[in-house]
Amino acid sequence: MELTLDFISKMYNGRNSYAEIFSDEELKAIHIPSNLERAIRNFIEKNKLVILTGNPGDGKTHIIRYLNDFLAKKNTFIETDINEVSDYNEFLERLAASVYKGHPALIAINEYPLLELLRSMDNKFLYKDEIEEVKNHTIIYNDDCQMDNYQNKVVIIDLNNRNLLHQESIKTVLERLTKNVTLTEYNKWMNRNLLSLQHDEVVKRVVKLVSILGNIGVHAVMRDVIGFVSYILTSGHAPTDESSEEKYYYNLLFEGDNDLFDAIRKLDPSKITHPFIDEKLWNGEFEDGWLLDVPEKHPKDLEDNEEAMSEFKSLKRKFFFEHEQGIELFNLYPKELIDFLSVIRKSKDSMLEVSQRIILSINKYFDQSEEEDQKLYIWISHSYEETSDNVYISNNSIPYQNTKILVPRLPNHLEEIEYTPNHFIFSVTDKSFVSIDYEFFKLLELLRKGYPPQILHDNHKFTLRKFMANLSNETKKFPTNEYMFKNELIPESGKVIIRDNKYLLKSR
């Protein structure tokens, strides 16, 4: 089946999974090969029991349908929807009979039904303990010890951990929906979008921008990414739709209507300020360096101010993706974003420095006047009333060398599957750690720069207090004669020094 812009336009914002609304021929035409399928083939070849879990609509059924011929040749036990199983005991008996004969199995099951299935197993199923063990290790950190999966019968692939906002995935979707697609005789701007998104440098910049979303906490399945590309090509309109406005991909990237577009609007390059570039763009002074066509309209030539500003915004986006110097604007995104990306993309040289920054931020949360980044003070709370928890005392600390920054990843046997880390762990012990995503990191950076503790959300405050409680319980107590104290409600803090059974009170 040949892909056309008319067919591609129908893929934007589909509410149902593609497996439900497209025929087998259409599914085959839009199928995007992925590392996930290669991994599943590999496990089935080794006669593994593969459990494909996740949330509704994340592609489990589509993957099994696509692999159906291969699975049949391997005598694979298949269950595409555990919700259709009315009798778990009978299901487990059939599964056990197949697995014990040495056949592979592939089961698609959503997260909650998987828990229900495990509860129903008791000890009836030989691999129950192994399933529970593997389920607890679908994500690991840094170089954690892990099971040798090739000695295990069970493989669990949690599609919640698979994020298609991954550079390789986005690039693959762009190529699939732009290469060998027939141009339309009805719509010049759609043709322009199609040709633009075949340009290597344009693709590189689009992929670089969109992949940031995965790192800052946006999750997408294949349907989301395909719909996203569909919209920036067609704006969700058929080429023959005469009511559709002329819209170019570099504007459509920031105009769609779903969570993915809401997130990418926060990275809109038209909001980045660069006085030198902005002035030249306004005056039409960039005549050379364009990767595609040279702009014909310039904001300075437009009399209407609103129209001029709209043209400037569009021109700034075009510059970002289609000018030799546009790549410079990537470096002007907020420093905390660049720093966060550096951590989770494993720039190991900076890990100790990141630990020190986190230490200073946490120290400042409990005492805004604190400037210590070489050791983390352990604060414990003392409540004098049932409703009060505002007074903190510290007489112990952890040196920064005893802390670690841990970045999540998939275990070795799953590492080829698309994964985009969206947080890191600041850790002191196995039980005393803080999970830090981009939003939390931004607020901690503001604390480090002197902003008041009140900027933290309640859930972040609770996280830090729980972290301190765990640290206090786990850390060895070293006798000291100095106690720091802090009341959250007032900016000042103090210190009590005990010497010769005397108490010396000092302000800090």
Secondary structure, DSSP 8 states (H G I E B T S, - for coil): ---BHHHHHTTTT-SS-HHHHS-HHHHHHH----HHHHHHHHHHHTT-EEEEEE-TTSSHHHHHHHTHHHHHHTT-EEES-GGG-S-HHHHHHHHHHHHHTT--EEEEEEHHHHHHHHHHHTTSSTTHHHHHHHHTTSSEETT-----GGG-SEEEEETTS--S-SHHHHHHHHHHTTTT-B--SS-HHHHHHHHHTTSHHHHHHHHHHHHHHHHTT----HHHHHHHHHHHHHTT--TT-TT-----HHHHTTT--SHHHHHHGGG-GGG---HHHHHHHHHT---S-BSS------GGG-SSHHHHHHHHHHHHHHHHHHBTTGGGGGGGS-HHHHHHHHHHTT-GGGHHHHHHHHHHHHHHHH-TT----SEEEEEEEE-SSTT---EEEEEEEEEGGG-EEE-EE--GGGTTS-----EEEEESSSSSEEEEEHHHHHHHHHHHTT--GGGS-HHHHHHHHHHHHHHHHHS-----SEEEEEETTSS-EEEEEEETTEEEEEE-
